[in-house]
Amino acid sequence: VVASGAWAAPPPLAVRATFDTATVQVAGAIHVRVVVLLDPTRVHPESLRIVNDLAPLTSLSPGRTTRTTRGDTITVTLERTFSCLSSSCVSPSGDATPALSPVKATVATLVGETLGTKATWPVLHVQGRVSKVDLGRSRPPFRADTTPAPPSYRVAPSTLAWLLYSAAVVLALA
């Protein structure tokens, strides 16, 4: 963007929120990344506060934060792994899109004001692990006949009982 023949200055605070992939299966791992750009010539970087509530997602790992400086820009990156385990991740159509709150970042400027911005997440598609075809079958493939086979014996139980009784009588007489 050019204003009056000069380059416009970048904002003192910018934030971006992304997923490694926007389509996952229920209970699959979702790697998220929040990147915040700060201009230390206009803000106090140590005053940065990030609100990143990803409900209904469930955290699978502690967050990892890195901070790098390149020229007049400080980049703060938060990375974390989540999974969608709640009912909002299930849809009869097989593709749920849970609503995620935007990431909010605030920082104090050098003149004492509070500057804030937010970033919305891309749409997350959570697909079911069972297809409509699987649900439409009259006998799903995971069902099996659990009726036990009729028993078979080398010697019929009644014959064996008679033989044992006879042996007991012979032993008693002996």
C-alpha positions, 0 to 999 in steps of 0.5 A: 500500500502506497500513501503519498509516495511512501510505504505505509507502516505495518500495524504495531500488532497483528495476529493470525490463527491457522490449523495444519489441516482444516479437515480432520476426523472425530478424535483426530489430532488438530495442530494449531498455530497462533502467530502474533507480530509486534512492532517494539518501536510502538508497543511494549512486547512484554505486555502481550496477552493472548486469549485463545479459547478453543472450546469445544476442542480438547487440548492434547499437549501443553502449548509451546511458545517461541519468540523471534526478533527479525529487524523491527518485528517480534514474532510470537508463535504459539503451537498446540495440539487439540482434538475434537471429542465433544458432541459438537464434532458429530453431525448426521451429515458426517461433516461437523463445523464446530464454532471456535471463538476468535483469538484475541491479542492485546498489548500496551503501546508506548504512549500507555494505551491498550491496543487490541486485535483478533483473528478468526479461525478458518472453518474446521471440518470434522468428519465422522468415522462411519460413512452413510453407506455403513449406517444404511446396511441392514446388518453392519459389518461389525455384527456377528452371530454369537450363538454358540455351536451345539455341544458334541461329546465323545461319550454321551453324558448319560452313558458316562454317568452310568459308567461312573456310577457302576465303577463307584458301586464296584469300588464300594463292594471291593 
